């Protein structure tokens, strides 16, 4: 076994998978925020073909006490997937806040909550867009010392 070839091959596989990890930083940050609130929690993303046809929406969060699964339609463009995932993160955060306030995980999704999730989606993605619009921010994210 050539371990160098193995290492290079795995690095490529991981890189290619990371390209498919839409909103990964925001998902991990939402998990961290929930965990800081004292709850052991995981959020998983599943990209599914023809999900919108089956579920009737571009994405959906299936929220449980210790885990949420976000399902998003693979047939959407990457920008719409990003928006949909942000929206579902909003649903997760609101649902868990409702649990904190009234102990119920099955609270109905009202127009007010749906509107709040749309605001969350827009605000989060706007901040991402602003960050990536500045070349200094992008340069600051790179690990230049690895290439010296």
C-alpha positions as a Markdown table, in Angstrom:
| # | Residue | x | y | z |
|---|---|---|---|---|
| 1 | Unk | 0.0 | 0.0 | 0.0 |
| 2 | Unk | 1.3 | 3.4 | -0.9 |
| 3 | Unk | 0.2 | 5.6 | 2.0 |
| 4 | Unk | 1.1 | 8.7 | 0.1 |
| 5 | Unk | -1.4 | 7.8 | -2.7 |
| 6 | Unk | -3.9 | 6.8 | 0.0 |
| 7 | Unk | -3.5 | 10.2 | 1.8 |
| 8 | Unk | -3.8 | 12.2 | -1.5 |
| 9 | Unk | -6.9 | 10.2 | -2.6 |
| 10 | Unk | -8.6 | 10.7 | 0.8 |
| 11 | Unk | -7.8 | 14.4 | 0.8 |
| 12 | Unk | -9.5 | 14.7 | -2.6 |
| 13 | Unk | -12.5 | 12.7 | -1.4 |
| 14 | Unk | -12.9 | 14.9 | 1.7 |
| 15 | Unk | -12.5 | 18.0 | -0.4 |
| 16 | Unk | -15.2 | 16.9 | -2.9 |
| 17 | Unk | -17.6 | 16.0 | -0.1 |
| 18 | Unk | -17.0 | 19.3 | 1.6 |
| 19 | Unk | -18.2 | 21.1 | -1.6 |
| 20 | Unk | -21.5 | 19.3 | -1.1 |
| 21 | Unk | -21.8 | 20.3 | 2.6 |
| 22 | Unk | -24.1 | 23.2 | 2.0 |
| 23 | Unk | -24.2 | 25.7 | 4.9 |
| 24 | Unk | -22.0 | 23.4 | 7.0 |
| 25 | Unk | -20.5 | 26.2 | 9.0 |
| 26 | Unk | -24.0 | 27.6 | 9.9 |
| 27 | Unk | -25.3 | 24.1 | 10.7 |
| 28 | Unk | -22.3 | 23.5 | 13.1 |
| 29 | Unk | -22.7 | 27.0 | 14.6 |
| 30 | Unk | -26.4 | 26.4 | 15.2 |
| 31 | Unk | -25.5 | 23.1 | 16.9 |
| 32 | Unk | -22.9 | 24.9 | 19.0 |
| 33 | Unk | -25.4 | 27.6 | 20.0 |
| 34 | Unk | -28.0 | 24.9 | 21.0 |
| 35 | Unk | -25.3 | 23.0 | 23.0 |
| 36 | Unk | -24.2 | 26.2 | 24.8 |
| 37 | Unk | -27.8 | 26.3 | 26.0 |
| 38 | Unk | -27.3 | 23.0 | 27.7 |
| 39 | Unk | -28.8 | 20.6 | 25.2 |
| 40 | Unk | -26.9 | 17.7 | 23.6 |
| 41 | Unk | -27.9 | 18.3 | 20.0 |
| 42 | Unk | -27.0 | 17.3 | 16.4 |
| 43 | Unk | -28.2 | 18.7 | 13.1 |
| 44 | Unk | -27.8 | 16.6 | 10.0 |
| 45 | Unk | -28.3 | 17.6 | 6.4 |
| 46 | Unk | -29.7 | 15.2 | 3.8 |
| 47 | Unk | -29.8 | 16.2 | 0.1 |
| 48 | Unk | -32.5 | 14.2 | -1.6 |
| 49 | Unk | -33.5 | 14.0 | -5.3 |
| 50 | Unk | -37.1 | 15.0 | -6.0 |
| 51 | Unk | -37.7 | 15.9 | -2.3 |
| 52 | Unk | -39.9 | 18.9 | -3.2 |
| 53 | Unk | -42.2 | 16.6 | -5.2 |
| 54 | Unk | -42.5 | 14.2 | -2.4 |
| 55 | Unk | -42.8 | 16.6 | 0.5 |
| 56 | Unk | -44.4 | 19.6 | -1.1 |
| 57 | Unk | -41.6 | 22.0 | 0.0 |
| 58 | Unk | -38.1 | 22.7 | -1.0 |
| 59 | Unk | -36.8 | 21.6 | 2.4 |
| 60 | Unk | -38.1 | 20.5 | 5.7 |
| 61 | Unk | -36.6 | 20.1 | 9.2 |
| 62 | Unk | -37.6 | 17.0 | 11.2 |
| 63 | Unk | -37.0 | 18.1 | 14.7 |
| 64 | Unk | -36.6 | 15.7 | 17.6 |
| 65 | Unk | -35.5 | 16.3 | 21.2 |
| 66 | Unk | -31.8 | 15.6 | 20.6 |
| 67 | Unk | -31.5 | 15.8 | 16.9 |
| 68 | Unk | -32.8 | 17.5 | 13.8 |
| 69 | Unk | -32.6 | 16.3 | 10.2 |
| 70 | Unk | -32.8 | 18.9 | 7.4 |
| 71 | Unk | -34.0 | 17.4 | 4.1 |
| 72 | Unk | -33.4 | 19.6 | 1.1 |
| 73 | Unk | -34.2 | 19.0 | -2.6 |
| 74 | Unk | -31.1 | 18.1 | -4.6 |
| 75 | Unk | -32.8 | 19.5 | -7.8 |
| 76 | Unk | -32.7 | 23.1 | -6.5 |
| 77 | Unk | -29.9 | 25.3 | -7.5 |
| 78 | Unk | -27.2 | 25.8 | -4.8 |
| 79 | Unk | -28.4 | 29.3 | -3.9 |
| 80 | Unk | -31.9 | 28.0 | -3.3 |
| 81 | Unk | -30.6 | 25.1 | -1.3 |
| 82 | Unk | -28.6 | 27.5 | 0.8 |
| 83 | Unk | -31.7 | 29.7 | 1.5 |
| 84 | Unk | -33.8 | 26.6 | 2.3 |
| 85 | Unk | -31.3 | 25.3 | 4.7 |
| 86 | Unk | -31.0 | 28.6 | 6.5 |
| 87 | Unk | -34.8 | 28.7 | 6.7 |
| 88 | Unk | -34.9 | 25.2 | 8.3 |
| 89 | Unk | -32.2 | 26.2 | 10.8 |
| 90 | Unk | -34.6 | 29.0 | 11.8 |
| 91 | Unk | -37.3 | 26.4 | 12.4 |
| 92 | Unk | -35.0 | 24.3 | 14.5 |
| 93 | Unk | -34.0 | 27.2 | 16.7 |
| 94 | Unk | -37.5 | 28.4 | 17.2 |
| 95 | Unk | -38.9 | 24.9 | 17.9 |
| 96 | Unk | -36.2 | 24.3 | 20.6 |
| 97 | Unk | -36.9 | 27.8 | 22.1 |
| 98 | Unk | -40.6 | 26.8 | 22.3 |
| 99 | Unk | -39.5 | 23.6 | 24.2 |
| 100 | Unk | -37.5 | 25.8 | 26.6 |
| 101 | Unk | -40.6 | 28.0 | 27.2 |
| 102 | Unk | -43.5 | 25.6 | 27.3 |
| 103 | Unk | -42.0 | 22.1 | 27.2 |
| 104 | Unk | -43.7 | 21.2 | 23.9 |
| 105 | Unk | -41.8 | 20.1 | 20.9 |
| 106 | Unk | -44.9 | 19.7 | 18.8 |
| 107 | Unk | -46.1 | 23.3 | 18.8 |
| 108 | Unk | -47.8 | 24.2 | 15.5 |
| 109 | Unk | -46.0 | 26.3 | 12.9 |
| 110 | Unk | -48.0 | 29.5 | 12.7 |
| 111 | Unk | -47.8 | 32.3 | 10.1 |
| 112 | Unk | -45.8 | 34.3 | 12.7 |
| 113 | Unk | -43.2 | 31.5 | 13.0 |
| 114 | Unk | -43.0 | 31.0 | 9.3 |
| 115 | Unk | -42.4 | 34.7 | 8.9 |
| 116 | Unk | -39.7 | 34.6 | 11.6 |
| 117 | Unk | -38.0 | 31.7 | 9.7 |
| 118 | Unk | -38.1 | 33.8 | 6.5 |
| 119 | Unk | -36.5 | 36.7 | 8.4 |
| 120 | Unk | -33.8 | 34.4 | 9.8 |
| 121 | Unk | -33.1 | 32.9 | 6.3 |
| 122 | Unk | -32.7 | 36.4 | 4.8 |
| 123 | Unk | -30.6 | 37.8 | 7.7 |
| 124 | Unk | -28.2 | 34.9 | 7.8 |
| 125 | Unk | -27.7 | 34.7 | 4.1 |
| 126 | Unk | -27.3 | 38.5 | 3.8 |
| 127 | Unk | -24.5 | 38.3 | 6.4 |
| 128 | Unk | -22.8 | 35.5 | 4.5 |
| 129 | Unk | -23.1 | 37.5 | 1.3 |
| 130 | Unk | -21.6 | 40.5 | 3.0 |
| 131 | Unk | -18.7 | 38.5 | 4.4 |
| 132 | Unk | -17.8 | 36.9 | 1.1 |
| 133 | Unk | -18.2 | 40.1 | -0.8 |
| 134 | Unk | -15.1 | 41.4 | 0.9 |
| 135 | Unk | -11.8 | 40.0 | -0.4 |
| 136 | Unk | -10.1 | 40.7 | 2.9 |
| 137 | Unk | -12.5 | 38.4 | 4.7 |
| 138 | Unk | -11.8 | 35.6 | 2.2 |
| 139 | Unk | -8.1 | 36.1 | 2.5 |
| 140 | Unk | -8.4 | 36.0 | 6.3 |
| 141 | Unk | -10.0 | 32.6 | 6.1 |
| 142 | Unk | -7.2 | 31.0 | 4.3 |
| 143 | Unk | -4.5 | 29.1 | 6.1 |
| 144 | Unk | -1.4 | 30.6 | 4.3 |
| 145 | Unk | 1.0 | 29.0 | 6.8 |
| 146 | Unk | 0.2 | 25.6 | 5.4 |
| 147 | Unk | 1.7 | 26.6 | 2.1 |
| 148 | Unk | 4.9 | 28.3 | 3.2 |
